[in-house]
Amino acid sequence: MVQALELSRATLLFLGWKIAPFPDHDESRVIKHYGHADGHILVANVCSILSDLMEIVPDWDGHDLGKATTRAIRQIARKYPALNGDVLAALAWTYSYNWK
């Protein structure tokens, strides 16, 4: 089972939070940090979270990008309550970048 702290750190590494100028999905950072076996497991979990996030389609009739992002992150936070504030901020960064 993946630990919440490891999943959070892996998500930040994968997205390039505070490393890259824009969300940069890079599994090599996760694998370098956690090793081949654990890294691949964590990448799969991160990709699952990102898939769930990107399935939340903005309601452009009722939301602008900021409100759509807030709505999406609230849904992800409910589904993945172990994710910390930095991860939720990184996911918001990713979501808003992808839907802009």
C-alpha positions, -999 to +999 in steps of 0.1 A: +000+000+000+013+035-009+018+058+020+002+092+018+034+111+024+052+092-004+022+096-028+022+134-020+059+137-026+058+116-058+029+138-071+049+169-066+080+154-082+060+140-112+043+174-118+075+194-113+059+216-086+083+244-078+108+229-102+093+234-137+078+266-151+046+247-160+032+212-151+058+188-165+047+152-162+081+134-157+081+100-142+119+099-142+120+123-112+099+099-092+118+068-102+151+085-095+139+094-060+121+062-051+139+036-072+126+015-101+100-007-084+085+018-059+088+046-084+067+028-109+040+020-084+039+056-073+038+069-108+008+046-115-010+060-084-002+096-094-015+090-130-047+076-115-052+108-095-044+129-125-069+109-146-096+115-121-087+152-120-089+157-157-122+138-160-137+167-141-149+189-170-154+226-163-189+239-166-180+270-187-216+283-185-214+285-147-177+289-140-146+307-151-113+289-149-107+299-113-140+286-101-138+255-122-104+247-107-116+253-072-146+229-079-123+202-093-098+204-065-126+201-039-138+170-056-103+155-057-097+164-020-129+145-011-118+115-031-082+116-019-084+130+017-048+121+024-034+146-001-018+176+015-022+213+007+009+214-015-003+185-036-037+201-039-021+234-050+001+215-075-030+197-088-048+231-091-018+244-111-020+214-134-058+215-138-059+253-146-029+249-170-045+221-189-079+238-192-067+273-200 
